[in-house]
Amino acid sequence: MMGDFNIRDSLWDLSFPFHSSISDDLFMIADSFDLALLVPTNPGPTRFSDTAGESDSVIDLMFLRCDSIELDCHTILTESRLSSDHAPLLIDIPIYDEVIHSTKLVITPGSD
């Protein structure tokens, strides 16, 4: 689960001084799906403001399965935001070759 949650909180943005009960609700929902907040390999803002006096912020978050060792980190691609005010988040998801054996059972027409 990932995206722009539009929630500023000191839990994931150390430059923001406040904690919100809405963040607690978000964590409760994520936990109900066995998801945990990931910490990026390069912590920093994910939304960049063009408005004078408004600071950059961390509002784009990524939650993944709690027990997933392969999916334990992501990267904020600050340089790839181009004209957007949000930086893309990147994670490598390994895909393994797997043979799935299946059988097909049919009832022959006209059979007992």
C-alpha positions as CSV (number, residue, x, y, z in Angstrom):
1,M,0.0,0.0,0.0
2,M,1.6,3.2,-1.1
3,G,0.7,6.7,-2.1
4,D,0.2,10.3,-1.2
5,F,-1.5,10.1,2.2
6,N,-1.5,13.9,2.8
7,I,-0.7,13.3,6.5
8,R,2.2,15.2,8.0
9,D,3.5,13.5,11.2
10,S,6.7,13.4,13.3
11,L,6.7,9.6,13.0
12,W,8.0,9.7,9.4
13,D,9.0,13.4,9.0
14,L,11.6,14.4,11.7
15,S,11.3,18.0,10.6
16,F,7.6,18.1,11.5
17,P,7.0,18.7,15.3
18,F,3.5,17.1,15.7
19,H,1.9,13.8,15.9
20,S,-1.7,13.2,14.7
21,S,-4.3,10.7,15.8
22,I,-5.1,10.2,12.1
23,S,-1.6,8.6,11.8
24,D,-2.6,6.2,14.5
25,D,-5.7,5.3,12.5
26,L,-3.5,4.8,9.4
27,F,-1.2,2.4,11.3
28,M,-4.2,0.5,12.7
29,I,-5.6,0.0,9.2
30,A,-2.2,-1.0,7.8
31,D,-1.6,-3.4,10.7
32,S,-5.0,-5.1,10.0
33,F,-3.6,-6.0,6.6
34,D,-0.3,-7.2,8.1
35,L,1.5,-4.1,6.6
36,A,4.2,-2.0,8.2
37,L,5.6,1.4,7.3
38,L,8.9,1.2,5.4
39,V,11.7,3.6,6.0
40,P,13.4,4.7,2.8
41,T,17.1,4.1,2.2
42,N,17.5,7.8,1.7
43,P,15.1,9.6,4.1
44,G,14.0,13.0,3.0
45,P,11.0,14.9,1.7
46,T,8.6,13.4,-0.9
47,R,6.7,16.5,-1.6
48,F,8.4,19.7,-2.6
49,S,6.7,23.1,-2.2
50,D,6.9,26.0,-4.6
51,T,5.1,28.3,-2.1
52,A,7.2,30.8,-0.2
53,G,7.2,30.0,3.5
54,E,5.9,26.4,3.1
55,S,8.4,23.7,3.8
56,D,8.9,20.5,1.9
57,S,7.3,17.4,3.5
58,V,7.0,13.7,3.8
59,I,3.5,12.7,2.8
60,D,4.1,9.9,0.3
61,L,4.5,6.6,2.2
62,M,4.9,2.9,1.5
63,F,3.6,0.1,3.6
64,L,4.5,-3.6,2.8
65,R,4.1,-7.0,4.4
66,C,5.6,-7.1,7.9
67,D,7.5,-10.4,7.3
68,S,8.9,-9.6,3.8
69,I,12.7,-9.6,4.0
70,E,13.2,-9.0,0.3
71,L,10.9,-5.9,0.4
72,D,12.4,-4.1,3.4
73,C,13.6,-0.9,1.7
74,H,12.6,1.7,-0.9
75,T,14.2,4.8,-2.3
76,I,12.9,8.3,-2.8
77,L,13.9,9.4,-6.4
78,T,14.2,13.2,-5.7
79,E,15.9,13.8,-9.0
80,S,13.2,12.1,-11.0
81,R,10.3,14.3,-10.0
82,L,10.7,16.5,-13.1
83,S,7.9,19.1,-13.0
84,S,5.9,17.2,-10.3
85,D,5.9,18.4,-6.7
86,H,6.2,14.8,-5.6
87,A,9.2,12.5,-5.8
88,P,8.6,9.0,-7.1
89,L,9.2,6.1,-4.6
90,L,11.1,3.1,-6.0
91,I,11.2,-0.5,-4.7
92,D,12.6,-3.6,-6.4
93,I,10.3,-6.6,-6.2
94,P,12.0,-9.8,-7.0
95,I,10.1,-12.2,-9.2
96,Y,11.2,-15.8,-9.0
97,D,10.7,-18.5,-11.7
98,E,8.2,-21.0,-10.3
99,V,6.7,-24.0,-12.0
100,I,3.1,-24.5,-11.0
101,H,1.8,-27.9,-11.6
102,S,-1.9,-28.1,-12.3
103,T,-4.3,-30.8,-13.3
104,K,-7.5,-30.4,-15.1
105,L,-10.5,-32.6,-14.2
106,V,-13.3,-32.9,-16.6
107,I,-16.5,-34.9,-16.9
108,T,-16.7,-36.5,-20.3
109,P,-20.0,-35.7,-22.0
110,G,-22.4,-38.6,-21.9
111,S,-20.6,-40.4,-19.0
112,D,-22.2,-41.7,-15.8
